[in-house]
Amino acid sequence: MKIPNKTIRLLSLATLLVVFQQVSGQTTKTISSKTLAFHVPEKEAPEIKQEVKRQVENKEQKIQDELEEYLDKLLQNNQISKNLQATVNVTIVNDKTASGDIEQNLHAKYNYEILNNPGSSLKSQIDDYPSGKYRLGSSKAAMSTMEILKQTIETNLSEFLTKDTKVTVKITGTTDASQVKGSIPYTNEYGSIEDYPYYLNNQLNSVSVSQQSGITTNEQLGLLRTLGVRQFMETYIEPLKNTQNSYQHYVQTTNEIGGKNRRVTIELIIHDAMKHFQSDPSQLAAGATTSQKKSNELEIKNSDVDVNIPVNTTENENTYALIIGNEDYASQQTDLDTEANVDFARHDAEVFKEYCLKMLGLKEEHIFFMKDATAVKMNRGINRMAQIADVLHGNMNMIVYYSGHGLPDEQTKEAYLIPVDVSGAEITSGIKVEDMYQRLTKNSPNRVTVFLDACFSGGGRNKGLLSLKGVKVKPKEDVLDGNLVVLTSSTGEESSTVYKDKCHGMFTYYLLKKMQESKGNMTYKELYDYVNTQVKLQSVVINSKIQTPTVSGSNAVIDTWQNWKLK
């Protein structure tokens, strides 16, 4: 891709301002450096249908699975290091156009992170751009991301990229605080760049780069990194050759030094994507199985804990979370009816994730989120957390949240978490809880906190997987090692109940309620005392069942966990 000077000049700042700039319900026009504002009436956003959300979730999960498999192959072939963590997020969003209209667009964001290994030198950070480099091929992480982008667009998103579909591509290049010394050669791959419009730390700006002057600023480096991504997309991704594409270039500068701050991210926005979705709820997206049509879609109403989530303006750099909501077992297992599903487990996980993002300040890429996870996916998530602890030499905190079925082995009485593709007759194919604890604590993370909204007696929120056989088993207690605290929704003999009016598990509702009321400023003892008191009372009042939450700490923290805090 060579970008002609003439084309660059046509993309004036004034033109871009007309197209892109919006401020709280007003559209601005720039004319001769003067700004005029006129009011655009607010238009009501159309509701995104539940079946469309489900199709998008299925699409995201499929893409994420392909990404994980691809990264595993690269790691096995020593093409990347275990420091590279990558994610893809796919959502359907009500976006406002420049004219004030509402457009339902599909957003696919490709992101990666280079974990900062404590004590490692800058030279050992080999995955991302070396200091002063801008070519795509100089970054293993960026090149791997582009291959993933190409593969997933061509296999999973091509159905949306029909001829003349409008696509916006936002490419962000970040630079660290290393100063450019003198001038770095620019070999004119993208032509002479004159007054090129881009966003610097989200503010519209312009930059020039020429072969004669070379590269003298980090801003120029960041822009050139985004142009390398654009060149790859225009050259190698076939579905984008027939669409109407608008590229937006962003540069983010940081105050830190290191390879993890020299990277690129890509967001693909496919406009008016709703027309590509099936209007009949019984018709699922491509790749769905016949048995998945059996899913019982619950109506979700926002409760008081789903809104007004406290916001923490401080980013929590050292905490990672694995969040799993296993609700739909019937779609994966043809011999089950929908009564075997775990009502609201997906919603439990979704809202818990929002608390991690907003109240606890976790970074999006530090959260591994799964809904209706299979055994392979759950094991992969647990292994990923252990891998991060290994890379960081334990200098991190873990939060693990699970809502779904749990079961005991009838012979050994050992407790298992049950993936959606594992039946009550083969529970040893599930996640043995004691093994999970050992994997999570193996590399000595600073703190591991586990929340389990699951029962292990054979019962369940509706009909347990073993209640079909009339089995009740008291699981044996697990041995806890490392710096580990576990809060569970009920004792081994009890069932974990649902709070239907709040669309949550009883345990999860009061867990979120305390987090909301305290804004995260509470000790673990205060959290447990509140949840224990409320759940014991309300499970009897509302569901006429006894449910007693429990808390356990490993020997290493038996005298200190009570004073731990989530924030």
Sequence and secondary structure as in RCSB ss.txt:
>XXXX:A:sequence
MKIPNKTIRLLSLATLLVVFQQVSGQTTKTISSKTLAFHVPEKEAPEIKQEVKRQVENKEQKIQDELEEYLDKLL
QNNQISKNLQATVNVTIVNDKTASGDIEQNLHAKYNYEILNNPGSSLKSQIDDYPSGKYRLGSSKAAMSTMEILK
QTIETNLSEFLTKDTKVTVKITGTTDASQVKGSIPYTNEYGSIEDYPYYLNNQLNSVSVSQQSGITTNEQLGLLR
TLGVRQFMETYIEPLKNTQNSYQHYVQTTNEIGGKNRRVTIELIIHDAMKHFQSDPSQLAAGATTSQKKSNELEI
KNSDVDVNIPVNTTENENTYALIIGNEDYASQQTDLDTEANVDFARHDAEVFKEYCLKMLGLKEEHIFFMKDATA
VKMNRGINRMAQIADVLHGNMNMIVYYSGHGLPDEQTKEAYLIPVDVSGAEITSGIKVEDMYQRLTKNSPNRVTV
FLDACFSGGGRNKGLLSLKGVKVKPKEDVLDGNLVVLTSSTGEESSTVYKDKCHGMFTYYLLKKMQESKGNMTYK
ELYDYVNTQVKLQSVVINSKIQTPTVSGSNAVIDTWQNWKLK
>XXXX:A:secstr
    HHHHHHS HHHHHHHH EETTEEEEEETTEEEEEE          HHHHHHHHHHHHHHHHHHHHHHHHHH
HTTSS TTEEEEEEEEEEEEE TTS EEEEEEEEEEEEE   TT  GGG  SS  TT   GGG HHHHHHHHHHH
HHIIIIIGGG  TT EEEEEEEEEE S    S B    TT  EEEEEEEETTEEEEEEEBTTTBB SHHHHHHHH
HHHHHHHHHHH GGGGSSEEEEEEEEEE S  SGGGS EEEEEEETTGGGGS SSTTS  TT  GGGGG      
   TTSSS     S BTTEEEEEEE    TTT TT  GGGS TTHHHHHHHHHHHHHHTS B GGGEEEEES  H
HHHHHHHHHHHHHHHHTTT SEEEEEEES EEE TTT  EEE  TT  GGGGGGSEEHHHHHHHHHTT  SEEEE
EEE  SSS  SSS TTGGGT           SSEEEEESS TTS   EEGGGTEEHHHHHHHHHHHHHTT  BHH
HHHHHHHHHHHHHHHHHHS     EEEE GGGTTTGGG B  
